[in-house]
């Protein structure tokens, strides 16, 4: 049996958690997730006109069902619809998980995910932001994101590096070794109301305050 890609693993985590629909925008960066959804029974990909519409649809779904809803979109230079939609959903207090994939740096002219700090864009419109650049951490980060959205009644975000979520296990690079005091590539950012922003390694939870 062929090993699952990280995108396929993510879809399985969503399905086992009761998610039956993902509202998304057709984009190259999201193709691995959309393909995995189309091949999986019990979960559907619902196309929307843009990222903001996807967040609104997910928030409406969460309000109607009383449970978690999921949307997917891209972000990068000049792409602000996703951020605007997430701010609206956060204000509404509905449990929404946003799967955010970085647009190609060739198209946007920005640095790859590992070289920028995308959590700074999303932390003000979410309770939780998990940065997935290490595929082995994806299921753990996805479960943490869903838990934060449900418990805190608001938005959680998973930032996805498209090349990482398409690799099968045999293709994954060796784990990144980081010196003492460094931050691993796969990390999560949790915003606690009234307290400084905290960045934590998904593996060892060593916290570093941001200014």
N, C-alpha and C positions, 0 to 999 in steps of 0.2 A: 504494500500500500504506500502510495506516495505521501511523503510528509507534507503537512499543511504549511502554507505560507503564513507569515505574521498577520496579513489581512484576513485570511481564513480563520485563524485562531481568534482574532478580534470578533468576527461575526459570530463564532460559536459562543464566546463569552456573552455577547449581547443576547443571543437567542436563549441561552440557559438562564439569563436574568429576566426573561419575560418580554424583551423588546421584540415587537413584531413588525416594526416599520422604521425606516430611516428616511428623513426628508433631505434630499440632496440636489446639488447642481452638477450637471454633466461637465466634468473637467478631467484632463489627463491625469492630474495628481490624485484623483479619487477613483480612477478606474479599477485599481486592485480591490478596493472595498466594494464598489458597485458590482463587479464581477462575482465576488465571493457571495454577496447577498443573493444575486440572481440564481446561483447554484445551490442555495440553501433553502430547504423547505421551512415554512413557518415564519419567514421574515421577508419583507418586501422593500424595494427601493422606490420611493415616490419622488418623481422629478418635480422641481419647483423652478420658478423663473430666475431667482437670484438668491444669494446667501441670506439676505434679510428675510425674504419670504419663507425660506426654510426654517429659520429660527422662530418666526411667528407661528408657522404651522405646528412646529414641535411644542411650543408653549401652549397653544390652543389644545393640542392633543393631551398634554399633561394635565391641563385644567379639567378637561372633560373626563379623563380616565382616573385621575387621582394618583397616577403613577409616573414613572420616568418616561420621557420621550427623547428621541435622538435626532439630531440634524447633522449634516456634513457640508463643509464648504472649504474654499481655499482662502488663503491670505497672502499678502505680499505688498510690495510697493503699489500704491494706487488702488488697493482693494480694501475699501472701508465698510462695505455693506455688511459683512459678517460681524464686525465690531459693533456697528450701530444696532443690529438685531439683538446681539447678546446683551447689550446695555438695557434694551427694552425688556428682555426676558428676565434679567436679574431684578429689575425694578418690580416686575409682576410677581416675583417670588415663586415661579413654577420650576419644578425639577427638570432641567434640560441638560443633556450631555451633548456637547458640540465636538465633532471630529473635524479638526482643522488641519488641512494639508497645505504645505508651503508650495506656492507656484514656482515653476522652474526659474532658476536664477538667470537663465539665458533670456527668458521672457521679461523678467522684472528688473534685471540689472542689480539685484541685491545679493549679498553673500549667502552661501548655503546655511542651513539651519544651525550647524555646529558653530558658526562664526558670528552669529548675532544673538540677541537676547529677546526672542519673541514673547516670553512671559511678561515682559514689561508692557506689551500692548494689551494683554488679556487680563491681567490681574485685577484691574479696576472694574471689570464687568463679570467677574466670576468669583466663586468661593474657592475654587481649586483649579490648578493648571498643571497638567502632567506633560512633560516633554519626552517624547518617544524617539530617541535616536539609537537605542539599543533594543532590538526586537525581542530579546529574551525577557525584558521587563514589561512588555505590552500587556499581557493578561493581568498582572498585578496592578499596573497603573490604571487600567480600564475599570477594574473592580473598585479601586479606591475612588476614582472619579464618580462612579455611579453612587457609591455610598455617600459621598459628600453632597451630591445633588439632592438625594432623597432626604438625608438627615437635616441638612441646612436649608432645604427648600429654595433652591436657586440654581445657578449655572455652574457646570463643571466643563473644563476644556481639556481635550487631548490634542497636543500639537504633534503632527505626524511628519516624518521625513520620508517622502515617497519612495526613494530607493531602498530604504530599510524595510518597509512593510511588504515589499515584493520578493525579497530573498527567501528561498527555502533554507531549512536548517543547515544543509551542507555548504551553502554559499555564504553564511554569516561570517564576518571577520572575527579575529580573535578579540576577546574582551579588552577594552581599553584600560590600561593601568594608569592610575592617577596618584601623584605624590600625596603624602600626608597633608591634609588641609585643603586639597583640591576638591572640585565638584565633579562628579561623574557626568557623562553625557546624558544618561537617562536620569532625569530628576523630576521632582514635583514641587510646585509652588502652592502654598496654602495661605490664603488671606484670612487672618483672624481679626475681626472688627476691633479697632482701637489699639491694635498692637502692630509693631513693625512687620514688614513683609519678610517671610521666612522661605529660604530655599533649602530643600533637603534632598539628599541622595536617596533614590528609591531603594538602594541596597542597605545603607547603614544609618540613615536618618541623622547624620551629623548636620546641624543647622548653622546657617550663616545669615546674620541680619543684613538686609539691603537698606541703603539710605533712601 
